[in-house]
Amino acid sequence: MAKLMVVFRTAPYGSIYAFEGLENVLIMGAYDQDVSVLFIDDGVLTIKKGMDNSGTGIKDFSPTFRALEAYDIENIYIDEASIESRGLTLEDFVIEPEVIEADQVEKMMEEQKNFFMF
Amino acid sequence: MLHLINESPFESMSLEDCLKYASKGASILLYEDGVYAAMPGSGVADKMRAVAKDYKVYVLSEDLKMRGVDNVMDGVTEIDYAGFVGLVEENKTASW
């Protein structure tokens, strides 16, 4: 099983990146790869609780992150400084990733066969 | 003048660029990813408090809701799409 990581670093609706990132996670999960997920910078906003898209015609894809466990994707990480600089805490998210520090990010990337930035 | 900001303050310089040129008392509307600037307690909150003293700062409520941002800092006024249209009718606009 190849070690693959998807890195979320953009906010959910200003561009299509975050949505595409989620699609990639699900596809790789379906192929039974060793997939991990990392939220850094504005990527942490992708899993913010309380999104209400009623009337906008735009899909709220944040609940799908709760399904990652069903795909056996259990290694989910979030950068502490990115949470703090946005005035958020772990309670603000729809899932509960493991909190890591910025100096662990590069090491984590190096451990992968490949990683993908969204 | 109405200045429009639609990019995240954590990733983009558009708010800083706007502030270099906007005269005091001008209106600034945060929409799309720009609404993240109105979150209380963030790394840009201190700066935004100062901005809110010198400018009329508005934030689009529909874009807040969509992003799950349910708290807005003091000094920033929530408006809806109708309010957005009203501001555009009354002002010349600059998109940053």
Backbone of each chain as ProteinMPNN parsed JSONL, in Angstrom:
{"seq_chain_A": "MAKLMVVFRTAPYGSIYAFEGLENVLIMGAYDQDVSVLFIDDGVLTIKKGMDNSGTGIKDFSPTFRALEAYDIENIYIDEASIESRGLTLEDFVIEPEVIEADQVEKMMEEQKNFFMF", "coords_chain_A": {"N_chain_A": [[0.833, -1.204, 0.0], [0.617, 2.103, -0.953], [1.893, 5.025, 0.617], [0.05, 7.861, 0.83], [-0.703, 11.339, 0.793], [-3.139, 13.844, 1.306], [-3.235, 17.286, 1.19], [-4.921, 19.933, 2.577], [-5.122, 23.29, 1.903], [-6.565, 25.549, 1.257], [-9.45, 27.736, 1.513], [-12.959, 26.7, 1.691], [-14.961, 27.579, -0.309], [-14.164, 29.68, -1.974], [-12.653, 28.851, -4.069], [-12.324, 25.965, -6.257], [-10.616, 24.144, -5.229], [-10.572, 22.884, -2.58], [-12.826, 21.22, -2.617], [-12.149, 19.524, -4.732], [-9.951, 18.335, -3.566], [-11.129, 16.803, -1.557], [-12.557, 14.983, -3.143], [-10.389, 13.618, -4.242], [-9.308, 12.399, -1.953], [-11.349, 10.578, -1.365], [-11.39, 8.98, -3.642], [-8.811, 7.834, -3.621], [-8.983, 6.526, -1.21], [-10.911, 4.628, -1.805], [-9.462, 2.932, -3.392], [-8.014, 1.552, -1.594], [-5.609, 2.531, -0.53], [-2.899, 3.722, 1.585], [-3.961, 6.306, 2.97], [-3.494, 9.591, 4.148], [-4.572, 12.659, 5.699], [-4.196, 16.151, 5.749], [-4.695, 19.258, 7.297], [-3.913, 22.575, 6.73], [-3.094, 26.112, 7.08], [-5.531, 28.132, 5.363], [-6.938, 25.863, 4.799], [-7.95, 24.672, 7.087], [-10.378, 25.852, 7.444], [-12.111, 24.511, 5.87], [-13.257, 22.427, 7.259], [-14.893, 23.615, 9.078], [-17.43, 23.854, 11.527], [-21.048, 24.207, 11.246], [-21.842, 25.202, 8.733], [-24.116, 26.706, 6.496], [-25.74, 26.323, 3.716], [-28.147, 26.832, 2.566], [-30.269, 27.899, 0.001], [-28.232, 28.918, -1.551], [-27.469, 27.314, -3.621], [-25.114, 26.025, -3.731], [-23.155, 23.229, -2.926], [-22.806, 22.02, 0.389], [-20.047, 20.521, 1.408], [-18.844, 19.771, 3.736], [-19.935, 17.847, 5.608], [-19.199, 15.423, 4.475], [-16.623, 14.888, 5.23], [-16.901, 13.622, 7.619], [-17.328, 11.069, 6.9], [-14.96, 9.871, 6.325], [-13.784, 8.0, 7.986], [-15.204, 5.69, 7.443], [-14.041, 4.972, 5.116], [-11.749, 3.913, 5.968], [-9.843, 5.839, 6.509], [-7.898, 7.102, 8.734], [-5.815, 8.577, 9.619], [-5.66, 11.669, 10.243], [-4.778, 14.989, 10.257], [-4.115, 18.211, 11.772], [-2.897, 21.538, 11.631], [-1.673, 23.279, 14.356], [-1.034, 26.076, 14.671], [-2.374, 27.186, 12.529], [-5.023, 26.848, 13.229], [-5.18, 28.436, 15.531], [-4.469, 31.017, 14.611], [-6.697, 31.713, 13.276], [-8.528, 32.163, 15.171], [-9.877, 29.954, 16.13], [-10.923, 26.807, 17.696], [-10.402, 23.285, 18.503], [-12.98, 22.382, 18.905], [-14.475, 23.63, 17.012], [-14.718, 22.191, 14.69], [-15.971, 19.777, 12.254], [-14.92, 17.267, 12.346], [-12.477, 15.413, 14.303], [-9.407, 16.016, 14.081], [-5.967, 14.939, 14.562], [-3.871, 17.077, 16.393], [-1.094, 18.811, 15.175], [2.234, 20.277, 15.023], [3.761, 23.012, 13.196], [6.405, 22.37, 12.505], [6.348, 19.674, 12.084], [5.185, 19.203, 9.703], [6.641, 19.165, 7.232], [8.237, 16.904, 7.572], [6.294, 14.921, 7.703], [5.363, 15.054, 5.079], [7.601, 14.167, 3.72], [7.645, 11.523, 4.393], [5.813, 10.335, 2.784], [4.859, 8.439, -0.152], [3.824, 9.927, -2.13], [2.408, 13.235, -2.21], [-0.37, 15.492, -2.232], [-1.356, 18.737, -2.99], [-3.976, 20.899, -2.16]], "CA_chain_A": [[0.0, 0.0, 0.0], [1.416, 3.332, -1.034], [1.525, 6.105, 1.548], [-0.342, 9.059, 0.086], [-1.285, 12.347, 1.669], [-3.816, 14.983, 0.69], [-3.058, 18.461, 2.031], [-5.889, 21.006, 2.323], [-4.574, 24.586, 2.334], [-7.403, 26.665, 0.801], [-10.798, 27.817, 2.072], [-13.832, 25.783, 0.947], [-15.848, 28.006, -1.395], [-13.58, 30.711, -2.831], [-12.131, 28.17, -5.249], [-12.78, 24.574, -6.324], [-9.537, 23.266, -4.748], [-10.887, 22.055, -1.412], [-13.768, 20.189, -3.055], [-11.366, 18.563, -5.524], [-9.121, 17.608, -2.607], [-11.972, 15.79, -0.927], [-12.793, 13.949, -4.165], [-9.164, 12.828, -4.326], [-9.219, 11.558, -0.752], [-12.318, 9.49, -1.464], [-10.967, 8.078, -4.718], [-7.66, 7.045, -3.169], [-9.483, 5.652, -0.147], [-11.632, 3.517, -2.44], [-8.456, 2.013, -3.941], [-7.357, 0.862, -0.505], [-4.251, 3.018, -0.301], [-2.664, 4.255, 2.934], [-4.185, 7.739, 2.745], [-3.651, 10.477, 5.296], [-5.124, 13.96, 5.349], [-3.618, 17.202, 6.582], [-5.285, 20.587, 7.124], [-3.029, 23.672, 7.115], [-3.506, 27.44, 6.602], [-6.984, 28.275, 5.208], [-7.545, 24.538, 4.677], [-8.688, 24.322, 8.31], [-11.733, 26.418, 7.334], [-12.901, 23.54, 5.11], [-13.995, 21.538, 8.17], [-15.575, 24.442, 10.088], [-18.822, 23.486, 11.829], [-22.14, 25.183, 11.154], [-22.064, 25.789, 7.403], [-25.523, 26.697, 6.089], [-25.723, 26.733, 2.308], [-29.509, 26.867, 2.04], [-30.579, 29.022, -0.88], [-27.092, 29.377, -2.349], [-27.273, 26.422, -4.759], [-23.756, 25.46, -3.651], [-23.182, 22.084, -2.012], [-21.981, 22.004, 1.596], [-19.411, 19.196, 1.413], [-18.152, 19.505, 5.001], [-20.335, 16.603, 6.292], [-18.549, 14.26, 3.874], [-15.389, 14.587, 5.968], [-17.215, 12.689, 8.706], [-17.401, 9.718, 6.338], [-13.621, 9.358, 5.991], [-13.52, 6.809, 8.788], [-15.805, 4.558, 6.731], [-13.071, 4.622, 4.064], [-10.529, 3.524, 6.688], [-8.866, 6.934, 6.549], [-7.907, 7.457, 10.157], [-4.711, 9.486, 9.911], [-6.097, 13.007, 9.857], [-3.989, 15.904, 11.081], [-4.396, 19.638, 11.59], [-1.803, 22.368, 12.14], [-2.124, 24.058, 15.514], [-0.933, 27.531, 14.465], [-3.402, 27.598, 11.569], [-6.278, 26.936, 13.99], [-5.119, 29.572, 16.452], [-4.427, 32.315, 13.944], [-8.054, 32.017, 12.791], [-9.396, 32.338, 16.34], [-10.716, 28.761, 16.265], [-10.431, 25.723, 18.553], [-10.763, 21.965, 17.963], [-14.45, 22.203, 18.992], [-15.128, 24.298, 15.883], [-14.616, 21.394, 13.469], [-16.917, 18.663, 12.111], [-14.201, 16.05, 12.714], [-11.478, 15.714, 15.322], [-8.08, 15.583, 13.624], [-4.866, 15.029, 15.521], [-3.214, 18.375, 16.272], [0.355, 18.745, 15.023], [2.865, 21.59, 14.929], [4.236, 23.317, 11.837], [7.692, 21.733, 12.197], [6.124, 18.266, 11.737], [4.524, 19.121, 8.402], [7.564, 18.768, 6.17], [8.628, 15.517, 7.853], [5.153, 14.11, 7.295], [5.338, 15.021, 3.612], [8.728, 13.357, 3.254], [7.36, 10.106, 4.649], [4.835, 9.829, 1.815], [5.295, 8.135, -1.52], [3.435, 11.137, -2.859], [1.373, 14.021, -1.545], [-1.117, 16.333, -3.17], [-1.757, 19.994, -2.339], [-5.193, 21.525, -2.667]], "C_chain_A": [[0.867, 1.254, 0.0], [0.929, 4.339, 0.001], [1.267, 7.375, 0.749], [-0.965, 10.052, 1.047], [-1.956, 13.445, 0.848], [-3.746, 16.152, 1.671], [-4.081, 19.524, 1.62], [-5.297, 22.323, 2.817], [-5.375, 25.796, 1.842], [-8.786, 26.587, 1.438], [-11.796, 27.113, 1.143], [-14.545, 26.328, -0.29], [-15.255, 29.04, -2.349], [-12.978, 30.138, -4.107], [-12.6, 26.717, -5.199], [-11.769, 23.622, -5.67], [-9.943, 22.335, -3.616], [-11.82, 20.915, -1.797], [-13.044, 19.1, -3.845], [-10.478, 17.713, -4.617], [-9.899, 16.483, -1.953], [-12.261, 14.644, -1.898], [-11.58, 13.026, -4.265], [-8.991, 11.892, -3.138], [-10.118, 10.34, -0.914], [-11.92, 8.484, -2.543], [-9.813, 7.194, -4.242], [-8.053, 6.096, -2.061], [-10.159, 4.419, -0.733], [-10.674, 2.504, -3.042], [-7.577, 1.401, -2.859], [-5.891, 1.26, -0.341], [-4.133, 3.526, 1.142], [-2.74, 5.785, 2.867], [-4.234, 8.486, 4.069], [-4.042, 11.863, 4.792], [-4.556, 14.993, 6.306], [-4.285, 18.538, 6.262], [-4.305, 21.645, 7.62], [-3.576, 24.983, 6.533], [-5.031, 27.524, 6.456], [-7.689, 26.937, 4.999], [-8.334, 24.144, 5.91], [-10.136, 24.819, 8.236], [-12.68, 25.468, 6.594], [-13.732, 22.636, 6.02], [-14.637, 22.32, 9.311], [-17.01, 23.955, 10.262], [-19.793, 24.58, 11.403], [-22.353, 25.808, 9.797], [-23.535, 25.638, 7.015], [-25.613, 27.23, 4.668], [-27.12, 26.843, 1.708], [-29.709, 28.11, 1.178], [-29.42, 29.491, -1.74], [-26.905, 28.53, -3.606], [-25.889, 25.792, -4.787], [-23.737, 24.378, -2.582], [-22.26, 22.308, -0.81], [-21.355, 20.62, 1.687], [-18.716, 18.877, 2.732], [-18.625, 18.215, 5.69], [-19.631, 15.363, 5.733], [-17.256, 13.895, 4.613], [-15.647, 13.612, 7.122], [-17.251, 11.245, 8.217], [-16.023, 9.111, 6.094], [-13.282, 8.086, 6.754], [-14.051, 5.56, 8.088], [-14.91, 4.094, 5.582], [-11.739, 4.169, 4.667], [-9.449, 4.582, 6.631], [-8.887, 7.495, 7.967], [-6.796, 8.425, 10.514], [-5.041, 10.875, 9.377], [-5.469, 14.005, 10.825], [-4.372, 17.352, 10.794], [-3.299, 20.447, 12.271], [-2.315, 23.335, 13.208], [-2.123, 25.564, 15.247], [-2.008, 28.031, 13.504], [-4.771, 27.722, 12.241], [-6.276, 28.222, 14.804], [-5.175, 30.909, 15.734], [-5.786, 32.687, 13.341], [-9.044, 32.125, 13.936], [-10.294, 31.138, 16.601], [-10.116, 27.806, 17.3], [-10.891, 24.405, 17.933], [-12.273, 21.726, 17.979], [-15.171, 22.803, 17.785], [-15.205, 23.427, 14.628], [-15.571, 20.201, 13.451], [-16.26, 17.312, 12.381], [-13.13, 16.432, 13.726], [-10.1, 15.22, 14.887], [-7.068, 15.638, 14.763], [-4.114, 16.332, 15.295], [-1.707, 18.187, 16.171], [0.925, 20.168, 14.94], [3.515, 21.757, 13.562], [5.532, 22.581, 11.496], [7.552, 20.236, 11.907], [5.624, 18.092, 10.303], [5.463, 18.591, 7.32], [7.988, 17.299, 6.325], [7.526, 14.563, 7.389], [5.095, 13.962, 5.774], [6.432, 14.104, 3.081], [8.487, 11.87, 3.436], [6.44, 9.482, 3.595], [5.522, 9.376, 0.526], [4.979, 9.343, -2.396], [2.445, 11.928, -2.014], [0.834, 15.062, -2.507], [-1.637, 17.57, -2.446], [-3.005, 20.568, -2.981], [-5.483, 22.822, -1.947]], "O_chain_A": [[1.737, 1.427, 0.853], [-0.271, 4.49, 0.234], [2.159, 7.895, 0.077], [-1.661, 9.675, 1.99], [-1.422, 13.909, -0.16], [-4.144, 16.03, 2.829], [-4.109, 19.961, 0.469], [-5.002, 22.468, 4.003], [-4.93, 26.935, 1.986], [-9.236, 25.517, 1.848], [-11.525, 26.944, -0.045], [-14.718, 25.58, -1.253], [-15.798, 29.253, -3.433], [-12.814, 30.846, -5.101], [-13.202, 26.289, -4.214], [-12.032, 22.424, -5.566], [-9.69, 21.132, -3.678], [-11.634, 19.779, -1.36], [-13.292, 17.909, -3.653], [-10.276, 16.524, -4.866], [-9.407, 15.364, -1.81], [-12.215, 13.474, -1.516], [-11.722, 11.807, -4.361], [-8.582, 10.742, -3.292], [-9.708, 9.213, -0.639], [-12.095, 7.278, -2.369], [-9.826, 5.977, -4.43], [-7.526, 4.988, -1.97], [-10.002, 3.309, -0.225], [-11.029, 1.334, -3.191], [-6.536, 0.811, -3.148], [-5.041, 0.419, -0.048], [-5.136, 3.732, 1.826], [-1.724, 6.465, 2.726], [-4.926, 8.073, 5.0], [-3.865, 12.191, 3.618], [-4.445, 14.754, 7.508], [-4.423, 18.904, 5.096], [-3.906, 21.627, 8.784], [-4.404, 24.974, 5.622], [-5.756, 27.043, 7.327], [-8.919, 26.883, 5.022], [-9.284, 23.368, 5.813], [-11.017, 24.265, 8.894], [-13.9, 25.605, 6.682], [-14.782, 22.136, 5.615], [-14.897, 21.768, 10.38], [-17.712, 23.681, 9.288], [-19.405, 25.735, 11.224], [-22.991, 26.857, 9.706], [-24.124, 24.571, 7.186], [-25.567, 28.44, 4.443], [-27.269, 26.938, 0.49], [-29.365, 29.223, 1.575], [-29.598, 30.375, -2.578], [-26.257, 28.97, -4.556], [-25.53, 25.109, -5.746], [-24.237, 24.576, -1.475], [-21.109, 22.722, -0.954], [-22.041, 19.649, 2.006], [-18.067, 17.838, 2.852], [-17.805, 17.535, 6.306], [-19.484, 14.365, 6.438], [-16.847, 12.734, 4.62], [-14.754, 12.879, 7.548], [-17.211, 10.31, 9.017], [-15.927, 7.95, 5.694], [-12.586, 7.207, 6.244], [-13.424, 4.501, 8.133], [-15.013, 2.953, 5.131], [-10.734, 4.056, 3.966], [-8.262, 4.262, 6.697], [-9.777, 8.26, 8.341], [-6.819, 9.03, 11.586], [-4.745, 11.21, 8.231], [-5.608, 13.886, 12.042], [-4.882, 17.675, 9.721], [-2.83, 20.088, 13.351], [-3.255, 24.098, 12.986], [-3.095, 26.251, 15.558], [-2.497, 29.153, 13.638], [-5.576, 28.58, 11.88], [-7.234, 28.995, 14.777], [-5.848, 31.833, 16.189], [-6.002, 33.832, 12.943], [-10.254, 32.173, 13.714], [-11.35, 31.273, 17.218], [-8.972, 27.963, 17.725], [-11.662, 24.393, 16.973], [-12.791, 20.96, 17.165], [-16.347, 22.517, 17.561], [-15.708, 23.881, 13.6], [-15.936, 19.676, 14.503], [-16.951, 16.321, 12.618], [-12.897, 17.613, 13.983], [-9.675, 14.133, 15.277], [-7.284, 16.293, 15.783], [-3.758, 16.665, 14.165], [-1.11, 17.485, 16.987], [0.178, 21.137, 14.804], [3.784, 20.78, 12.863], [5.747, 22.207, 10.343], [8.529, 19.592, 11.524], [5.636, 16.989, 9.757], [5.111, 17.671, 6.581], [8.084, 16.557, 5.347], [7.795, 13.536, 6.765], [4.813, 12.882, 5.254], [6.225, 13.361, 2.122], [9.057, 11.049, 2.717], [6.304, 8.261, 3.522], [6.598, 9.853, 0.165], [5.753, 9.723, -3.273], [1.725, 11.355, -1.196], [1.498, 15.456, -3.466], [-2.285, 17.457, -1.405], [-3.079, 20.706, -4.202], [-6.474, 23.487, -2.246]]}, "seq_chain_B": "MLHLINESPFESMSLEDCLKYASKGASILLYEDGVYAAMPGSGVADKMRAVAKDYKVYVLSEDLKMRGVDNVMDGVTEIDYAGFVGLVEENKTASW", "coords_chain_B": {"N_chain_B": [[-17.001, 55.962, -1.869], [-17.123, 52.471, -2.512], [-15.443, 49.715, -1.41], [-14.569, 46.5, -2.452], [-13.949, 43.369, -1.086], [-12.965, 40.133, -1.602], [-11.308, 38.052, -0.903], [-9.506, 35.735, 1.188], [-8.204, 37.027, 4.23], [-6.016, 35.83, 5.267], [-4.53, 34.771, 3.276], [-4.211, 36.504, 1.236], [-3.304, 39.733, -0.097], [-5.2, 41.616, -0.596], [-6.859, 43.173, 1.052], [-4.998, 44.765, 2.485], [-3.873, 46.138, 0.321], [-6.079, 47.59, -0.602], [-6.488, 49.248, 1.637], [-4.363, 50.943, 1.48], [-5.086, 52.882, -0.272], [-7.717, 53.657, 0.172], [-9.881, 56.208, 1.315], [-10.426, 57.625, 4.563], [-13.488, 56.852, 6.168], [-14.659, 55.764, 3.988], [-16.524, 53.022, 2.472], [-16.25, 49.529, 3.109], [-16.769, 46.384, 1.856], [-16.951, 43.095, 2.851], [-16.954, 40.023, 1.26], [-17.682, 36.688, -0.061], [-14.669, 34.767, 0.307], [-13.587, 36.854, 1.687], [-15.056, 37.347, 3.974], [-13.943, 36.034, 6.12], [-12.266, 37.78, 7.394], [-13.787, 39.047, 9.265], [-14.056, 37.424, 11.454], [-14.107, 37.054, 14.948], [-11.287, 37.243, 17.188], [-9.294, 36.209, 15.546], [-6.046, 36.127, 13.858], [-6.028, 38.482, 12.445], [-7.728, 40.122, 13.718], [-7.143, 42.285, 15.46], [-6.119, 44.188, 13.701], [-8.389, 44.536, 12.113], [-10.174, 45.651, 13.922], [-9.105, 48.196, 14.183], [-9.405, 49.053, 11.548], [-12.18, 49.1, 11.391], [-12.748, 51.318, 12.877], [-12.011, 53.458, 11.302], [-13.283, 53.125, 8.89], [-16.388, 52.333, 7.17], [-17.4, 49.222, 7.711], [-18.698, 46.425, 6.161], [-20.257, 43.166, 6.039], [-21.14, 40.322, 4.162], [-23.98, 38.569, 4.894], [-24.989, 36.134, 3.87], [-22.711, 34.862, 2.848], [-21.233, 34.518, 5.157], [-22.848, 32.665, 6.556], [-22.763, 30.449, 4.866], [-20.155, 29.665, 5.201], [-20.084, 28.863, 7.787], [-19.484, 30.722, 9.716], [-20.421, 32.088, 12.562], [-20.087, 34.119, 14.314], [-19.46, 37.571, 14.464], [-17.119, 40.205, 14.505], [-17.199, 43.116, 16.702], [-18.27, 46.291, 15.457], [-18.427, 45.714, 12.821], [-20.773, 45.533, 10.239], [-23.446, 43.417, 9.469], [-24.821, 42.635, 6.316], [-27.407, 41.821, 3.888], [-28.037, 40.322, 0.589], [-29.717, 42.218, -0.625], [-28.981, 44.505, 0.73], [-26.363, 44.72, -0.149], [-26.77, 45.295, -2.856], [-27.973, 47.767, -2.534], [-25.815, 49.289, -1.498], [-24.137, 49.252, -3.703], [-25.617, 50.669, -5.505], [-25.506, 53.202, -4.39], [-22.839, 53.944, -4.419], [-19.67, 54.429, -6.12], [-17.729, 51.616, -7.138], [-14.905, 49.623, -6.138], [-13.126, 46.78, -6.921], [-10.985, 44.66, -5.267]], "CA_chain_B": [[-16.502, 54.791, -2.6], [-17.325, 51.154, -1.899], [-14.341, 48.81, -1.734], [-15.033, 45.112, -2.349], [-12.871, 42.422, -0.76], [-13.534, 38.775, -1.644], [-10.277, 37.03, -0.687], [-9.164, 35.478, 2.588], [-7.158, 37.919, 4.739], [-4.853, 35.036, 5.678], [-3.826, 34.286, 2.089], [-4.202, 37.506, 0.171], [-2.966, 41.102, 0.309], [-6.137, 42.565, -1.197], [-7.318, 44.147, 2.05], [-3.904, 45.725, 2.7], [-3.768, 46.979, -0.879], [-7.225, 48.494, -0.563], [-6.329, 50.24, 2.707], [-3.339, 51.922, 1.085], [-5.687, 53.909, -1.139], [-9.073, 54.051, 0.578], [-9.913, 57.361, 2.225], [-11.167, 57.363, 5.799], [-14.926, 57.051, 6.019], [-15.143, 54.975, 2.845], [-17.154, 51.75, 2.84], [-15.566, 48.298, 2.698], [-17.662, 45.221, 1.985], [-16.29, 41.786, 2.829], [-17.851, 38.958, 0.791], [-16.989, 35.425, -0.383], [-13.667, 34.445, 1.334], [-13.287, 38.071, 2.448], [-15.789, 37.391, 5.249], [-13.121, 35.5, 7.219], [-11.641, 38.91, 8.099], [-14.682, 39.52, 10.319], [-14.107, 36.476, 12.57], [-13.452, 37.582, 16.141], [-10.236, 36.426, 17.789], [-8.3, 35.688, 14.601], [-4.786, 36.865, 13.78], [-6.2, 39.816, 11.836], [-8.814, 40.817, 14.433], [-6.675, 43.589, 15.964], [-6.072, 45.096, 12.557], [-9.754, 44.821, 11.665], [-10.783, 46.591, 14.872], [-8.627, 49.535, 13.802], [-10.038, 49.382, 10.26], [-13.595, 49.394, 11.63], [-12.859, 52.679, 13.436], [-11.791, 54.463, 10.255], [-14.094, 52.857, 7.693], [-17.646, 51.609, 7.396], [-17.112, 47.858, 7.27], [-19.87, 45.564, 6.036], [-19.955, 41.781, 5.688], [-22.323, 39.724, 3.532], [-24.426, 37.513, 5.819], [-25.128, 34.854, 3.166], [-21.397, 34.22, 2.735], [-20.873, 34.087, 6.516], [-23.618, 31.455, 6.872], [-22.263, 29.356, 4.044], [-18.848, 29.238, 5.724], [-20.205, 28.475, 9.192], [-18.97, 31.767, 10.612], [-21.634, 32.6, 13.194], [-19.76, 35.282, 15.145], [-18.806, 38.654, 13.736], [-16.534, 41.134, 15.471], [-17.872, 44.403, 16.893], [-17.879, 47.348, 14.537], [-18.68, 45.267, 11.451], [-22.223, 45.441, 10.053], [-23.9, 42.362, 8.537], [-25.871, 43.004, 5.369], [-27.8, 40.729, 2.995], [-27.843, 40.662, -0.83], [-30.428, 43.472, -0.929], [-28.129, 45.577, 1.257], [-25.224, 44.77, -1.077], [-27.234, 46.021, -4.043], [-28.169, 49.155, -2.109], [-24.502, 49.94, -1.413], [-23.603, 49.404, -5.059], [-26.389, 51.759, -6.13], [-25.155, 54.504, -3.812], [-21.399, 54.219, -4.47], [-18.762, 53.833, -7.102], [-17.14, 50.456, -6.468], [-13.577, 49.143, -6.532], [-12.907, 45.382, -6.525], [-9.546, 44.422, -5.056]], "C_chain_B": [[-16.771, 53.522, -1.798], [-16.198, 50.229, -2.366], [-14.787, 47.376, -1.476], [-13.848, 44.171, -2.143], [-13.468, 41.018, -0.75], [-12.483, 37.681, -1.451], [-9.929, 36.919, 0.788], [-8.043, 36.394, 3.057], [-5.895, 37.16, 5.141], [-3.99, 34.633, 4.487], [-3.579, 35.379, 1.053], [-3.878, 38.89, 0.734], [-4.052, 42.089, -0.116], [-6.663, 43.584, -0.188], [-6.253, 45.206, 2.323], [-3.796, 46.682, 1.518], [-4.871, 48.025, -0.888], [-6.989, 49.615, 0.445], [-5.27, 51.288, 2.379], [-3.967, 53.112, 0.371], [-7.037, 54.426, -0.661], [-9.02, 55.231, 1.54], [-10.765, 57.008, 3.442], [-12.644, 57.684, 5.584], [-15.505, 56.301, 4.835], [-15.761, 53.665, 3.353], [-16.341, 50.582, 2.298], [-16.533, 47.15, 2.905], [-16.86, 43.935, 1.838], [-17.294, 40.75, 2.335], [-17.002, 37.79, 0.306], [-15.915, 35.15, 0.688], [-13.218, 35.673, 2.128], [-13.951, 38.092, 3.812], [-14.961, 36.842, 6.414], [-12.416, 36.617, 8.003], [-12.488, 39.381, 9.273], [-14.783, 38.556, 11.501], [-13.424, 37.082, 13.793], [-12.318, 36.658, 16.592], [-9.206, 35.871, 16.828], [-7.043, 36.557, 14.615], [-4.918, 38.236, 13.138], [-7.234, 40.654, 12.588], [-8.383, 42.194, 14.943], [-6.656, 44.617, 14.845], [-7.488, 45.499, 12.131], [-10.48, 45.773, 12.622], [-10.383, 48.014, 14.53], [-9.287, 49.981, 12.49], [-11.491, 49.817, 10.48], [-13.801, 50.778, 12.247], [-12.807, 53.728, 12.333], [-12.7, 54.319, 9.039], [-15.434, 52.256, 8.1], [-17.458, 50.199, 6.838], [-18.387, 47.012, 7.296], [-19.423, 44.145, 5.685], [-21.245, 41.126, 5.193], [-22.776, 38.491, 4.325], [-24.559, 36.15, 5.128], [-23.787, 34.117, 3.087], [-20.849, 33.792, 4.101], [-21.528, 32.745, 6.822], [-23.049, 30.244, 6.146], [-20.961, 28.789, 4.597], [-18.893, 28.863, 7.197], [-19.624, 29.483, 10.154], [-20.174, 32.417, 11.283], [-21.366, 33.762, 14.141], [-19.045, 36.32, 14.317], [-18.301, 39.667, 14.753], [-17.326, 42.441, 15.549], [-17.381, 45.408, 15.858], [-18.072, 46.983, 13.078], [-20.181, 45.009, 11.305], [-22.568, 44.33, 9.053], [-24.963, 42.923, 7.607], [-26.218, 41.79, 4.502], [-27.621, 41.182, 1.535], [-28.516, 41.985, -1.202], [-29.603, 44.666, -0.454], [-26.914, 45.81, 0.37], [-25.615, 45.608, -2.303], [-27.417, 47.504, -3.716], [-26.856, 49.921, -2.065], [-23.932, 50.215, -2.808], [-24.329, 50.536, -5.799], [-25.906, 53.133, -5.676], [-23.709, 54.92, -4.073], [-20.771, 53.787, -5.789], [-18.057, 52.674, -6.396], [-15.752, 50.139, -7.023], [-13.427, 47.718, -6.026], [-11.409, 45.114, -6.427], [-9.206, 42.964, -5.201]], "O_chain_B": [[-16.661, 53.506, -0.572], [-16.027, 49.994, -3.562], [-15.32, 47.069, -0.409], [-12.885, 44.173, -2.91], [-14.382, 40.742, 0.027], [-12.723, 36.522, -1.79], [-10.044, 37.886, 1.541], [-7.033, 36.533, 2.366], [-4.837, 37.759, 5.333], [-2.85, 34.203, 4.661], [-2.82, 35.184, 0.104], [-4.149, 39.175, 1.901], [-3.844, 43.297, -0.007], [-6.889, 44.741, -0.543], [-6.557, 46.397, 2.386], [-3.646, 47.89, 1.698], [-4.623, 49.202, -1.15], [-7.25, 50.783, 0.158], [-5.281, 52.386, 2.934], [-3.433, 54.221, 0.411], [-7.454, 55.518, -1.047], [-8.211, 55.25, 2.467], [-11.694, 56.205, 3.361], [-12.998, 58.653, 4.912], [-16.725, 56.214, 4.697], [-15.551, 53.26, 4.496], [-15.814, 50.632, 1.187], [-17.058, 46.963, 4.003], [-16.182, 43.717, 0.833], [-18.369, 40.606, 2.918], [-15.775, 37.874, 0.261], [-16.21, 35.283, 1.876], [-12.534, 35.532, 3.142], [-13.475, 38.773, 4.72], [-15.246, 37.152, 7.571], [-12.017, 36.412, 9.149], [-11.979, 40.04, 10.18], [-15.513, 38.829, 12.454], [-12.296, 37.568, 13.698], [-12.384, 35.444, 16.402], [-8.319, 35.128, 17.249], [-6.986, 37.583, 15.294], [-4.02, 39.068, 13.267], [-7.579, 41.755, 12.159], [-9.151, 43.154, 14.874], [-7.106, 45.751, 15.007], [-7.745, 46.664, 11.828], [-11.292, 46.594, 12.197], [-11.205, 48.929, 14.577], [-9.675, 51.14, 12.343], [-11.973, 50.761, 9.855], [-14.888, 51.347, 12.157], [-13.473, 54.76, 12.414], [-12.87, 55.256, 8.26], [-15.598, 51.745, 9.207], [-17.369, 50.015, 5.624], [-19.058, 46.904, 8.322], [-18.353, 43.943, 5.109], [-22.317, 41.358, 5.752], [-22.052, 37.499, 4.417], [-24.273, 35.121, 5.739], [-23.734, 32.897, 3.241], [-20.095, 32.823, 4.196], [-20.873, 31.809, 7.281], [-22.878, 29.17, 6.723], [-20.692, 27.593, 4.482], [-17.856, 28.575, 7.795], [-19.302, 29.14, 11.291], [-20.877, 33.21, 10.656], [-22.299, 34.329, 14.709], [-18.133, 35.999, 13.555], [-18.974, 39.953, 15.743], [-18.022, 42.824, 14.608], [-16.224, 45.374, 15.439], [-17.905, 47.823, 12.194], [-20.787, 44.346, 12.147], [-22.051, 44.305, 7.936], [-25.891, 43.602, 8.046], [-25.431, 40.85, 4.393], [-27.122, 42.277, 1.274], [-27.978, 42.772, -1.98], [-29.528, 45.695, -1.125], [-26.49, 46.946, 0.162], [-24.883, 46.505, -2.721], [-27.065, 48.377, -4.508], [-26.777, 51.057, -2.532], [-23.332, 51.26, -3.058], [-23.738, 51.256, -6.604], [-25.893, 54.094, -6.446], [-23.374, 56.099, -3.965], [-21.276, 52.899, -6.476], [-17.814, 52.739, -5.191], [-15.466, 50.353, -8.201], [-13.582, 47.466, -4.831], [-10.665, 45.317, -7.387], [-8.044, 42.584, -5.056]]}, "name": "protein", "num_of_chains": 2, "seq": "MAKLMVVFRTAPYGSIYAFEGLENVLIMGAYDQDVSVLFIDDGVLTIKKGMDNSGTGIKDFSPTFRALEAYDIENIYIDEASIESRGLTLEDFVIEPEVIEADQVEKMMEEQKNFFMFMLHLINESPFESMSLEDCLKYASKGASILLYEDGVYAAMPGSGVADKMRAVAKDYKVYVLSEDLKMRGVDNVMDGVTEIDYAGFVGLVEENKTASW"}
